[in-house]
Amino acid sequence: MIFDGRKSVEYRKALPSSRVDKILIYESRGVGAVIGEAGVKEALAGTPEEIWSLTNEAGGIDAKAFDEYFKGRSMAVAFVLDNITRYDRPKMLADFGARRAPQNYMWVERG
């Protein structure tokens, strides 16, 4: 959905302690590899209601799925994506120093 323009924000339940300026896009089904990346234009944080009102047309999910994801949470985070790039060839997680896909965040140093 990111690559075809139907999704331009990535939701998370917590704001990371360090600034995020790029997100690697990992496809778990089938490929099992990093298939692209996106820049982070800005990180929005607020109540789930605030974040939904700002991003509901860009998140690629409906209100029910959004509410379920943030159920019981007082904070929601939305990374606004830009400079989206699909790699010509998928890259393995090992190329980024990882042995398995992270559940939430993983910091990667890139040269």
Biopython code that builds the backbone (N, CA, C, O; Angstrom):
import numpy as np
from Bio.PDB.StructureBuilder import StructureBuilder

atoms = [
    (1, "MET", "N", (0.806, -1.197, 0.000)),
    (1, "MET", "CA", (0.000, 0.000, 0.000)),
    (1, "MET", "C", (0.854, 1.269, 0.000)),
    (1, "MET", "O", (0.451, 2.298, -0.542)),
    (2, "ILE", "N", (2.031, 1.184, 0.610)),
    (2, "ILE", "CA", (2.930, 2.346, 0.611)),
    (2, "ILE", "C", (3.381, 2.650, -0.814)),
    (2, "ILE", "O", (3.389, 3.808, -1.233)),
    (3, "PHE", "N", (3.755, 1.615, -1.554)),
    (3, "PHE", "CA", (4.303, 1.822, -2.886)),
    (3, "PHE", "C", (3.256, 2.278, -3.913)),
    (3, "PHE", "O", (3.604, 2.943, -4.889)),
    (4, "ASP", "N", (2.007, 1.933, -3.709)),
    (4, "ASP", "CA", (0.998, 2.372, -4.669)),
    (4, "ASP", "C", (0.270, 3.648, -4.225)),
    (4, "ASP", "O", (-0.700, 4.066, -4.858)),
    (5, "GLY", "N", (0.743, 4.262, -3.135)),
    (5, "GLY", "CA", (0.224, 5.554, -2.715)),
    (5, "GLY", "C", (-1.011, 5.525, -1.838)),
    (5, "GLY", "O", (-1.536, 6.581, -1.484)),
    (6, "ARG", "N", (-1.493, 4.332, -1.476)),
    (6, "ARG", "CA", (-2.681, 4.259, -0.623)),
    (6, "ARG", "C", (-2.358, 4.465, 0.853)),
    (6, "ARG", "O", (-3.266, 4.641, 1.665)),
    (7, "LYS", "N", (-1.084, 4.445, 1.207)),
    (7, "LYS", "CA", (-0.677, 4.608, 2.598)),
    (7, "LYS", "C", (0.541, 5.526, 2.634)),
    (7, "LYS", "O", (1.574, 5.222, 2.038)),
    (8, "SER", "N", (0.414, 6.656, 3.342)),
    (8, "SER", "CA", (1.551, 7.579, 3.437)),
    (8, "SER", "C", (1.903, 7.923, 4.878)),
    (8, "SER", "O", (2.687, 8.838, 5.127)),
    (9, "VAL", "N", (1.326, 7.190, 5.824)),
    (9, "VAL", "CA", (1.734, 7.294, 7.221)),
    (9, "VAL", "C", (1.897, 5.889, 7.789)),
    (9, "VAL", "O", (1.216, 4.951, 7.375)),
    (10, "GLU", "N", (2.798, 5.767, 8.730)),
    (10, "GLU", "CA", (3.041, 4.507, 9.431)),
    (10, "GLU", "C", (2.720, 4.736, 10.895)),
    (10, "GLU", "O", (3.303, 5.611, 11.535)),
    (11, "TYR", "N", (1.788, 3.945, 11.428)),
    (11, "TYR", "CA", (1.377, 4.100, 12.818)),
    (11, "TYR", "C", (2.252, 3.281, 13.757)),
    (11, "TYR", "O", (2.693, 2.183, 13.419)),
    (12, "ARG", "N", (2.492, 3.831, 14.931)),
    (12, "ARG", "CA", (3.187, 3.141, 16.006)),
    (12, "ARG", "C", (2.563, 3.541, 17.336)),
    (12, "ARG", "O", (1.947, 4.601, 17.449)),
    (13, "LYS", "N", (2.725, 2.687, 18.337)),
    (13, "LYS", "CA", (2.116, 2.927, 19.643)),
    (13, "LYS", "C", (2.962, 3.808, 20.551)),
    (13, "LYS", "O", (2.463, 4.314, 21.556)),
    (14, "ALA", "N", (4.215, 3.998, 20.219)),
    (14, "ALA", "CA", (5.095, 4.806, 21.071)),
    (14, "ALA", "C", (6.071, 5.583, 20.192)),
    (14, "ALA", "O", (6.452, 5.139, 19.109)),
    (15, "LEU", "N", (6.456, 6.733, 20.680)),
    (15, "LEU", "CA", (7.459, 7.548, 20.005)),
    (15, "LEU", "C", (8.832, 7.047, 20.432)),
    (15, "LEU", "O", (9.101, 6.975, 21.631)),
    (16, "PRO", "N", (9.700, 6.703, 19.508)),
    (16, "PRO", "CA", (11.026, 6.214, 19.898)),
    (16, "PRO", "C", (11.851, 7.316, 20.564)),
    (16, "PRO", "O", (11.586, 8.506, 20.392)),
    (17, "SER", "N", (12.847, 6.889, 21.322)),
    (17, "SER", "CA", (13.676, 7.849, 22.056)),
    (17, "SER", "C", (14.614, 8.639, 21.146)),
    (17, "SER", "O", (15.044, 9.736, 21.502)),
    (18, "SER", "N", (14.928, 8.099, 19.994)),
    (18, "SER", "CA", (15.784, 8.791, 19.025)),
    (18, "SER", "C", (14.964, 9.167, 17.796)),
    (18, "SER", "O", (13.957, 8.536, 17.476)),
    (19, "ARG", "N", (15.421, 10.200, 17.128)),
    (19, "ARG", "CA", (14.742, 10.660, 15.915)),
    (19, "ARG", "C", (14.795, 9.586, 14.822)),
    (19, "ARG", "O", (15.818, 8.929, 14.629)),
    (20, "VAL", "N", (13.693, 9.426, 14.124)),
    (20, "VAL", "CA", (13.617, 8.492, 13.001)),
    (20, "VAL", "C", (13.567, 9.322, 11.726)),
    (20, "VAL", "O", (12.683, 10.164, 11.564)),
    (21, "ASP", "N", (14.518, 9.087, 10.816)),
    (21, "ASP", "CA", (14.477, 9.833, 9.564)),
    (21, "ASP", "C", (14.297, 8.937, 8.348)),
    (21, "ASP", "O", (14.140, 9.427, 7.230)),
    (22, "LYS", "N", (14.318, 7.622, 8.564)),
    (22, "LYS", "CA", (14.094, 6.684, 7.461)),
    (22, "LYS", "C", (13.510, 5.399, 8.033)),
    (22, "LYS", "O", (13.883, 4.949, 9.116)),
    (23, "ILE", "N", (12.595, 4.829, 7.284)),
    (23, "ILE", "CA", (11.989, 3.552, 7.661)),
    (23, "ILE", "C", (12.278, 2.548, 6.555)),
    (23, "ILE", "O", (12.045, 2.816, 5.377)),
    (24, "LEU", "N", (12.788, 1.392, 6.951)),
    (24, "LEU", "CA", (12.988, 0.301, 6.003)),
    (24, "LEU", "C", (11.687, -0.478, 5.918)),
    (24, "LEU", "O", (11.031, -0.707, 6.934)),
    (25, "ILE", "N", (11.314, -0.881, 4.728)),
    (25, "ILE", "CA", (10.053, -1.584, 4.518)),
    (25, "ILE", "C", (10.355, -3.064, 4.315)),
    (25, "ILE", "O", (10.948, -3.472, 3.316)),
    (26, "TYR", "N", (9.925, -3.855, 5.297)),
    (26, "TYR", "CA", (10.159, -5.299, 5.301)),
    (26, "TYR", "C", (8.877, -6.018, 4.915)),
    (26, "TYR", "O", (7.815, -5.753, 5.479)),
    (27, "GLU", "N", (8.975, -6.918, 3.962)),
    (27, "GLU", "CA", (7.829, -7.728, 3.557)),
    (27, "GLU", "C", (7.996, -9.122, 4.124)),
    (27, "GLU", "O", (8.867, -9.883, 3.703)),
    (28, "SER", "N", (7.148, -9.445, 5.087)),
    (28, "SER", "CA", (7.281, -10.737, 5.755)),
    (28, "SER", "C", (6.683, -11.881, 4.941)),
    (28, "SER", "O", (7.227, -12.985, 4.932)),
    (29, "ARG", "N", (5.582, -11.630, 4.268)),
    (29, "ARG", "CA", (4.927, -12.692, 3.496)),
    (29, "ARG", "C", (5.644, -12.903, 2.168)),
    (29, "ARG", "O", (5.867, -11.960, 1.410)),
    (30, "GLY", "N", (5.993, -14.133, 1.904)),
    (30, "GLY", "CA", (6.601, -14.462, 0.616)),
    (30, "GLY", "C", (8.060, -14.095, 0.525)),
    (30, "GLY", "O", (8.919, -14.976, 0.553)),
    (31, "VAL", "N", (8.363, -12.816, 0.416)),
    (31, "VAL", "CA", (9.730, -12.361, 0.159)),
    (31, "VAL", "C", (10.637, -12.534, 1.370)),
    (31, "VAL", "O", (11.745, -13.055, 1.237)),
    (32, "GLY", "N", (10.189, -12.108, 2.550)),
    (32, "GLY", "CA", (10.998, -12.204, 3.757)),
    (32, "GLY", "C", (12.262, -11.373, 3.658)),
    (32, "GLY", "O", (13.341, -11.818, 4.048)),
    (33, "ALA", "N", (12.122, -10.152, 3.128)),
    (33, "ALA", "CA", (13.289, -9.297, 2.918)),
    (33, "ALA", "C", (12.864, -7.825, 2.954)),
    (33, "ALA", "O", (11.677, -7.500, 2.944)),
    (34, "VAL", "N", (13.859, -6.960, 2.996)),
    (34, "VAL", "CA", (13.617, -5.517, 2.942)),
    (34, "VAL", "C", (13.429, -5.167, 1.470)),
    (34, "VAL", "O", (14.312, -5.401, 0.645)),
    (35, "ILE", "N", (12.269, -4.606, 1.156)),
    (35, "ILE", "CA", (11.945, -4.353, -0.251)),
    (35, "ILE", "C", (12.002, -2.879, -0.627)),
    (35, "ILE", "O", (11.838, -2.524, -1.794)),
    (36, "GLY", "N", (12.234, -2.021, 0.364)),
    (36, "GLY", "CA", (12.306, -0.597, 0.063)),
    (36, "GLY", "C", (12.494, 0.233, 1.306)),
    (36, "GLY", "O", (12.730, -0.290, 2.396)),
    (37, "GLU", "N", (12.388, 1.528, 1.131)),
    (37, "GLU", "CA", (12.559, 2.445, 2.253)),
    (37, "GLU", "C", (11.747, 3.710, 2.004)),
    (37, "GLU", "O", (11.346, 4.004, 0.879)),
    (38, "ALA", "N", (11.519, 4.444, 3.080)),
    (38, "ALA", "CA", (10.803, 5.714, 2.990)),
    (38, "ALA", "C", (11.426, 6.692, 3.971)),
    (38, "ALA", "O", (11.822, 6.318, 5.075)),
    (39, "GLY", "N", (11.507, 7.932, 3.561)),
    (39, "GLY", "CA", (11.939, 8.976, 4.469)),
    (39, "GLY", "C", (10.798, 9.334, 5.405)),
    (39, "GLY", "O", (9.630, 9.100, 5.095)),
    (40, "VAL", "N", (11.143, 9.900, 6.550)),
    (40, "VAL", "CA", (10.136, 10.363, 7.494)),
    (40, "VAL", "C", (10.125, 11.883, 7.449)),
    (40, "VAL", "O", (11.064, 12.537, 7.902)),
    (41, "LYS", "N", (9.069, 12.427, 6.905)),
    (41, "LYS", "CA", (8.918, 13.874, 6.779)),
    (41, "LYS", "C", (8.700, 14.509, 8.143)),
    (41, "LYS", "O", (9.277, 15.550, 8.455)),
    (42, "GLU", "N", (7.856, 13.868, 8.955)),
    (42, "GLU", "CA", (7.621, 14.323, 10.321)),
    (42, "GLU", "C", (7.004, 13.203, 11.134)),
    (42, "GLU", "O", (6.438, 12.257, 10.585)),
    (43, "ALA", "N", (7.120, 13.319, 12.453)),
    (43, "ALA", "CA", (6.494, 12.378, 13.369)),
    (43, "ALA", "C", (5.419, 13.132, 14.146)),
    (43, "ALA", "O", (5.690, 14.142, 14.794)),
    (44, "LEU", "N", (4.211, 12.623, 14.066)),
    (44, "LEU", "CA", (3.088, 13.223, 14.778)),
    (44, "LEU", "C", (2.791, 12.379, 16.010)),
    (44, "LEU", "O", (2.759, 11.152, 15.919)),
    (45, "ALA", "N", (2.577, 13.002, 17.143)),
    (45, "ALA", "CA", (2.228, 12.286, 18.365)),
    (45, "ALA", "C", (1.065, 13.002, 19.027)),
    (45, "ALA", "O", (1.013, 14.232, 19.064)),
    (46, "GLY", "N", (0.141, 12.223, 19.545)),
    (46, "GLY", "CA", (-1.015, 12.783, 20.222)),
    (46, "GLY", "C", (-1.921, 11.666, 20.689)),
    (46, "GLY", "O", (-1.542, 10.495, 20.667)),
    (47, "THR", "N", (-3.101, 12.025, 21.105)),
    (47, "THR", "CA", (-4.061, 10.985, 21.472)),
    (47, "THR", "C", (-4.463, 10.237, 20.206)),
    (47, "THR", "O", (-4.333, 10.768, 19.103)),
    (48, "PRO", "N", (-4.948, 9.016, 20.357)),
    (48, "PRO", "CA", (-5.418, 8.309, 19.166)),
    (48, "PRO", "C", (-6.474, 9.105, 18.390)),
    (48, "PRO", "O", (-6.486, 9.084, 17.159)),
    (49, "GLU", "N", (-7.341, 9.790, 19.094)),
    (49, "GLU", "CA", (-8.373, 10.581, 18.425)),
    (49, "GLU", "C", (-7.755, 11.708, 17.592)),
    (49, "GLU", "O", (-8.180, 11.956, 16.464)),
    (50, "GLU", "N", (-6.755, 12.383, 18.153)),
    (50, "GLU", "CA", (-6.083, 13.466, 17.423)),
    (50, "GLU", "C", (-5.366, 12.945, 16.187)),
    (50, "GLU", "O", (-5.470, 13.523, 15.105)),
    (51, "ILE", "N", (-4.640, 11.853, 16.358)),
    (51, "ILE", "CA", (-3.876, 11.296, 15.237)),
    (51, "ILE", "C", (-4.821, 10.789, 14.150)),
    (51, "ILE", "O", (-4.549, 10.984, 12.966)),
    (52, "TRP", "N", (-5.928, 10.142, 14.527)),
    (52, "TRP", "CA", (-6.893, 9.680, 13.527)),
    (52, "TRP", "C", (-7.466, 10.853, 12.744)),
    (52, "TRP", "O", (-7.604, 10.773, 11.523)),
    (53, "SER", "N", (-7.799, 11.935, 13.430)),
    (53, "SER", "CA", (-8.393, 13.074, 12.730)),
    (53, "SER", "C", (-7.408, 13.712, 11.749)),
    (53, "SER", "O", (-7.825, 14.277, 10.738)),
    (54, "LEU", "N", (-6.116, 13.627, 12.036)),
    (54, "LEU", "CA", (-5.098, 14.196, 11.153)),
    (54, "LEU", "C", (-4.712, 13.278, 9.994)),
    (54, "LEU", "O", (-4.306, 13.757, 8.936)),
    (55, "THR", "N", (-4.836, 11.957, 10.185)),
    (55, "THR", "CA", (-4.232, 11.009, 9.235)),
    (55, "THR", "C", (-5.179, 9.966, 8.664)),
    (55, "THR", "O", (-4.736, 9.091, 7.920)),
    (56, "ASN", "N", (-6.462, 10.027, 8.985)),
    (56, "ASN", "CA", (-7.349, 8.908, 8.642)),
    (56, "ASN", "C", (-7.399, 8.575, 7.157)),
    (56, "ASN", "O", (-7.670, 7.428, 6.799)),
    (57, "GLU", "N", (-7.146, 9.541, 6.288)),
    (57, "GLU", "CA", (-7.179, 9.245, 4.850)),
    (57, "GLU", "C", (-5.838, 8.725, 4.328)),
    (57, "GLU", "O", (-5.746, 8.285, 3.182)),
    (58, "ALA", "N", (-4.805, 8.776, 5.162)),
    (58, "ALA", "CA", (-3.466, 8.414, 4.705)),
    (58, "ALA", "C", (-2.923, 7.127, 5.322)),
    (58, "ALA", "O", (-1.851, 6.663, 4.935)),
    (59, "GLY", "N", (-3.655, 6.544, 6.281)),
    (59, "GLY", "CA", (-3.124, 5.416, 7.032)),
    (59, "GLY", "C", (-3.316, 4.051, 6.433)),
    (59, "GLY", "O", (-2.693, 3.089, 6.883)),
    (60, "GLY", "N", (-4.161, 3.937, 5.429)),
    (60, "GLY", "CA", (-4.346, 2.646, 4.784)),
    (60, "GLY", "C", (-5.161, 1.650, 5.590)),
    (60, "GLY", "O", (-5.212, 0.471, 5.239)),
    (61, "ILE", "N", (-5.810, 2.108, 6.680)),
    (61, "ILE", "CA", (-6.672, 1.232, 7.470)),
    (61, "ILE", "C", (-7.961, 1.982, 7.799)),
    (61, "ILE", "O", (-8.026, 3.208, 7.705)),
    (62, "ASP", "N", (-8.973, 1.227, 8.181)),
    (62, "ASP", "CA", (-10.230, 1.858, 8.552)),
    (62, "ASP", "C", (-10.248, 2.181, 10.047)),
    (62, "ASP", "O", (-9.342, 1.794, 10.786)),
    (63, "ALA", "N", (-11.275, 2.883, 10.476)),
    (63, "ALA", "CA", (-11.374, 3.325, 11.872)),
    (63, "ALA", "C", (-11.395, 2.144, 12.843)),
    (63, "ALA", "O", (-10.810, 2.222, 13.923)),
    (64, "LYS", "N", (-12.051, 1.074, 12.473)),
    (64, "LYS", "CA", (-12.124, -0.103, 13.359)),
    (64, "LYS", "C", (-10.735, -0.687, 13.609)),
    (64, "LYS", "O", (-10.383, -0.983, 14.751)),
    (65, "ALA", "N", (-9.950, -0.853, 12.557)),
    (65, "ALA", "CA", (-8.593, -1.393, 12.708)),
    (65, "ALA", "C", (-7.702, -0.426, 13.490)),
    (65, "ALA", "O", (-6.897, -0.849, 14.320)),
    (66, "PHE", "N", (-7.850, 0.865, 13.224)),
    (66, "PHE", "CA", (-7.079, 1.879, 13.957)),
    (66, "PHE", "C", (-7.412, 1.810, 15.446)),
    (66, "PHE", "O", (-6.513, 1.771, 16.286)),
    (67, "ASP", "N", (-8.700, 1.794, 15.770)),
    (67, "ASP", "CA", (-9.122, 1.745, 17.169)),
    (67, "ASP", "C", (-8.640, 0.475, 17.858)),
    (67, "ASP", "O", (-8.252, 0.511, 19.025)),
    (68, "GLU", "N", (-8.662, -0.627, 17.158)),
    (68, "GLU", "CA", (-8.179, -1.884, 17.741)),
    (68, "GLU", "C", (-6.677, -1.820, 18.012)),
    (68, "GLU", "O", (-6.216, -2.278, 19.058)),
    (69, "TYR", "N", (-5.918, -1.259, 17.085)),
    (69, "TYR", "CA", (-4.466, -1.147, 17.245)),
    (69, "TYR", "C", (-4.111, -0.281, 18.458)),
    (69, "TYR", "O", (-3.178, -0.601, 19.194)),
    (70, "PHE", "N", (-4.847, 0.805, 18.665)),
    (70, "PHE", "CA", (-4.535, 1.734, 19.757)),
    (70, "PHE", "C", (-5.417, 1.536, 20.990)),
    (70, "PHE", "O", (-5.429, 2.387, 21.878)),
    (71, "LYS", "N", (-6.147, 0.437, 21.056)),
    (71, "LYS", "CA", (-7.035, 0.157, 22.180)),
    (71, "LYS", "C", (-6.280, 0.234, 23.510)),
    (71, "LYS", "O", (-5.243, -0.405, 23.688)),
    (72, "GLY", "N", (-6.819, 1.027, 24.439)),
    (72, "GLY", "CA", (-6.211, 1.157, 25.756)),
    (72, "GLY", "C", (-5.011, 2.088, 25.807)),
    (72, "GLY", "O", (-4.400, 2.240, 26.865)),
    (73, "ARG", "N", (-4.663, 2.705, 24.706)),
    (73, "ARG", "CA", (-3.497, 3.600, 24.641)),
    (73, "ARG", "C", (-3.930, 5.054, 24.749)),
    (73, "ARG", "O", (-4.985, 5.447, 24.250)),
    (74, "SER", "N", (-3.094, 5.840, 25.408)),
    (74, "SER", "CA", (-3.369, 7.275, 25.493)),
    (74, "SER", "C", (-2.565, 8.055, 24.457)),
    (74, "SER", "O", (-2.816, 9.238, 24.231)),
    (75, "MET", "N", (-1.592, 7.384, 23.825)),
    (75, "MET", "CA", (-0.763, 8.041, 22.815)),
    (75, "MET", "C", (-0.732, 7.235, 21.533)),
    (75, "MET", "O", (-0.708, 6.004, 21.543)),
    (76, "ALA", "N", (-0.734, 7.962, 20.432)),
    (76, "ALA", "CA", (-0.574, 7.367, 19.109)),
    (76, "ALA", "C", (0.497, 8.159, 18.368)),
    (76, "ALA", "O", (0.643, 9.365, 18.569)),
    (77, "VAL", "N", (1.234, 7.475, 17.520)),
    (77, "VAL", "CA", (2.286, 8.104, 16.721)),
    (77, "VAL", "C", (2.034, 7.776, 15.256)),
    (77, "VAL", "O", (1.658, 6.656, 14.910)),
    (78, "ALA", "N", (2.247, 8.767, 14.405)),
    (78, "ALA", "CA", (2.142, 8.557, 12.959)),
    (78, "ALA", "C", (3.377, 9.171, 12.308)),
    (78, "ALA", "O", (3.625, 10.370, 12.434)),
    (79, "PHE", "N", (4.137, 8.350, 11.622)),
    (79, "PHE", "CA", (5.272, 8.840, 10.849)),
    (79, "PHE", "C", (4.757, 9.185, 9.452)),
    (79, "PHE", "O", (4.224, 8.321, 8.755)),
    (80, "VAL", "N", (4.915, 10.436, 9.046)),
    (80, "VAL", "CA", (4.494, 10.875, 7.724)),
    (80, "VAL", "C", (5.634, 10.558, 6.756)),
    (80, "VAL", "O", (6.754, 11.041, 6.922)),
    (81, "LEU", "N", (5.338, 9.744, 5.749)),
    (81, "LEU", "CA", (6.363, 9.228, 4.847)),
    (81, "LEU", "C", (6.529, 10.096, 3.603)),
    (81, "LEU", "O", (5.573, 10.691, 3.104)),
    (82, "ASP", "N", (7.782, 10.153, 3.109)),
    (82, "ASP", "CA", (8.070, 10.782, 1.818)),
    (82, "ASP", "C", (9.265, 10.073, 1.200)),
    (82, "ASP", "O", (9.839, 9.173, 1.813)),
    (83, "ASN", "N", (9.636, 10.465, 0.013)),
    (83, "ASN", "CA", (10.784, 9.859, -0.689)),
    (83, "ASN", "C", (10.739, 8.332, -0.625)),
    (83, "ASN", "O", (11.703, 7.688, -0.211)),
    (84, "ILE", "N", (9.627, 7.778, -1.032)),
    (84, "ILE", "CA", (9.427, 6.331, -0.978)),
    (84, "ILE", "C", (10.147, 5.678, -2.155)),
    (84, "ILE", "O", (9.976, 6.080, -3.306)),
    (85, "THR", "N", (10.954, 4.665, -1.847)),
    (85, "THR", "CA", (11.752, 3.982, -2.855)),
    (85, "THR", "C", (11.564, 2.474, -2.728)),
    (85, "THR", "O", (11.745, 1.904, -1.652)),
    (86, "ARG", "N", (11.206, 1.845, -3.822)),
    (86, "ARG", "CA", (11.158, 0.377, -3.860)),
    (86, "ARG", "C", (12.477, -0.092, -4.477)),
    (86, "ARG", "O", (12.861, 0.362, -5.555)),
    (87, "TYR", "N", (13.155, -0.989, -3.796)),
    (87, "TYR", "CA", (14.430, -1.496, -4.301)),
    (87, "TYR", "C", (14.223, -2.345, -5.559)),
    (87, "TYR", "O", (13.207, -3.025, -5.697)),
    (88, "ASP", "N", (15.187, -2.298, -6.463)),
    (88, "ASP", "CA", (15.139, -3.152, -7.649)),
    (88, "ASP", "C", (15.216, -4.622, -7.247)),
    (88, "ASP", "O", (14.548, -5.477, -7.828)),
    (89, "ARG", "N", (16.044, -4.896, -6.244)),
    (89, "ARG", "CA", (16.185, -6.258, -5.710)),
    (89, "ARG", "C", (16.057, -6.187, -4.199)),
    (89, "ARG", "O", (16.678, -5.330, -3.571)),
    (90, "PRO", "N", (15.262, -7.072, -3.597)),
    (90, "PRO", "CA", (15.131, -7.082, -2.140)),
    (90, "PRO", "C", (16.489, -7.279, -1.466)),
    (90, "PRO", "O", (17.393, -7.904, -2.021)),
    (91, "LYS", "N", (16.607, -6.726, -0.253)),
    (91, "LYS", "CA", (17.832, -6.869, 0.535)),
    (91, "LYS", "C", (17.526, -7.717, 1.759)),
    (91, "LYS", "O", (16.444, -7.629, 2.338)),
    (92, "MET", "N", (18.484, -8.527, 2.138)),
    (92, "MET", "CA", (18.299, -9.394, 3.296)),
    (92, "MET", "C", (18.483, -8.588, 4.577)),
    (92, "MET", "O", (19.188, -7.579, 4.593)),
    (93, "LEU", "N", (17.847, -9.042, 5.641)),
    (93, "LEU", "CA", (17.999, -8.376, 6.939)),
    (93, "LEU", "C", (19.459, -8.333, 7.375)),
    (93, "LEU", "O", (19.895, -7.373, 8.010)),
    (94, "ALA", "N", (20.208, -9.369, 7.033)),
    (94, "ALA", "CA", (21.628, -9.409, 7.393)),
    (94, "ALA", "C", (22.398, -8.243, 6.782)),
    (94, "ALA", "O", (23.410, -7.813, 7.336)),
    (95, "ASP", "N", (21.930, -7.727, 5.648)),
    (95, "ASP", "CA", (22.570, -6.565, 5.028)),
    (95, "ASP", "C", (22.497, -5.339, 5.922)),
    (95, "ASP", "O", (23.266, -4.393, 5.753)),
    (96, "PHE", "N", (21.564, -5.356, 6.882)),
    (96, "PHE", "CA", (21.378, -4.249, 7.804)),
    (96, "PHE", "C", (21.806, -4.612, 9.228)),
    (96, "PHE", "O", (21.540, -3.865, 10.170)),
    (97, "GLY", "N", (22.466, -5.759, 9.380)),
    (97, "GLY", "CA", (22.954, -6.175, 10.693)),
    (97, "GLY", "C", (21.910, -6.847, 11.570)),
    (97, "GLY", "O", (22.073, -6.899, 12.789)),
    (98, "ALA", "N", (20.842, -7.362, 10.974)),
    (98, "ALA", "CA", (19.785, -8.007, 11.753)),
    (98, "ALA", "C", (19.692, -9.489, 11.415)),
    (98, "ALA", "O", (19.918, -9.896, 10.275)),
    (99, "ARG", "N", (19.357, -10.282, 12.417)),
    (99, "ARG", "CA", (19.175, -11.716, 12.202)),
    (99, "ARG", "C", (17.717, -12.076, 11.975)),
    (99, "ARG", "O", (17.401, -13.070, 11.321)),
    (100, "ARG", "N", (16.817, -11.233, 12.538)),
    (100, "ARG", "CA", (15.382, -11.472, 12.356)),
    (100, "ARG", "C", (14.662, -10.138, 12.350)),
    (100, "ARG", "O", (15.203, -9.125, 12.793)),
    (101, "ALA", "N", (13.461, -10.145, 11.855)),
    (101, "ALA", "CA", (12.680, -8.904, 11.777)),
    (101, "ALA", "C", (12.315, -8.436, 13.185)),
    (101, "ALA", "O", (11.881, -9.239, 14.011)),
    (102, "PRO", "N", (12.486, -7.155, 13.460)),
    (102, "PRO", "CA", (12.108, -6.640, 14.779)),
    (102, "PRO", "C", (10.592, -6.563, 14.918)),
    (102, "PRO", "O", (9.879, -6.444, 13.922)),
    (103, "GLN", "N", (10.103, -6.632, 16.146)),
    (103, "GLN", "CA", (8.668, -6.505, 16.396)),
    (103, "GLN", "C", (8.210, -5.054, 16.315)),
    (103, "GLN", "O", (7.058, -4.785, 15.973)),
    (104, "ASN", "N", (9.103, -4.119, 16.628)),
    (104, "ASN", "CA", (8.713, -2.721, 16.632)),
    (104, "ASN", "C", (9.768, -1.884, 15.936)),
    (104, "ASN", "O", (9.609, -1.541, 14.764)),
    (105, "TYR", "N", (10.846, -1.549, 16.638)),
    (105, "TYR", "CA", (11.907, -0.730, 16.073)),
    (105, "TYR", "C", (13.228, -1.460, 16.117)),
    (105, "TYR", "O", (13.453, -2.332, 16.956)),
    (106, "MET", "N", (14.087, -1.091, 15.205)),
    (106, "MET", "CA", (15.479, -1.535, 15.213)),
    (106, "MET", "C", (16.286, -0.395, 14.625)),
    (106, "MET", "O", (15.961, 0.103, 13.547)),
    (107, "TRP", "N", (17.318, 0.018, 15.307)),
    (107, "TRP", "CA", (18.151, 1.121, 14.815)),
    (107, "TRP", "C", (19.210, 0.576, 13.883)),
    (107, "TRP", "O", (19.890, -0.401, 14.197)),
    (108, "VAL", "N", (19.342, 1.207, 12.749)),
    (108, "VAL", "CA", (20.308, 0.785, 11.731)),
    (108, "VAL", "C", (21.204, 1.952, 11.394)),
    (108, "VAL", "O", (20.729, 3.043, 11.077)),
    (109, "GLU", "N", (22.501, 1.722, 11.462)),
    (109, "GLU", "CA", (23.478, 2.720, 11.017)),
    (109, "GLU", "C", (23.757, 2.473, 9.564)),
    (109, "GLU", "O", (24.097, 1.357, 9.169)),
    (110, "ARG", "N", (23.617, 3.508, 8.759)),
    (110, "ARG", "CA", (23.863, 3.349, 7.327)),
    (110, "ARG", "C", (24.986, 4.285, 6.919)),
    (110, "ARG", "O", (25.051, 5.438, 7.346)),
    (111, "GLY", "N", (25.853, 3.769, 6.094)),
    (111, "GLY", "CA", (26.990, 4.557, 5.632)),
    (111, "GLY", "C", (26.770, 5.302, 4.376)),
    (111, "GLY", "O", (27.671, 5.996, 3.905)),
]
sb = StructureBuilder()
sb.init_structure("model")
sb.init_model(0)
sb.init_chain("A")
sb.init_seg("    ")
for serial, (resi, resn, name, xyz) in enumerate(atoms, 1):
    if name == "N":
        sb.init_residue(resn, " ", resi, " ")
    sb.init_atom(name, np.array(xyz, "f"), 0.0, 1.0, " ", f" {name:<3s}", serial, name[0])
structure = sb.get_structure()
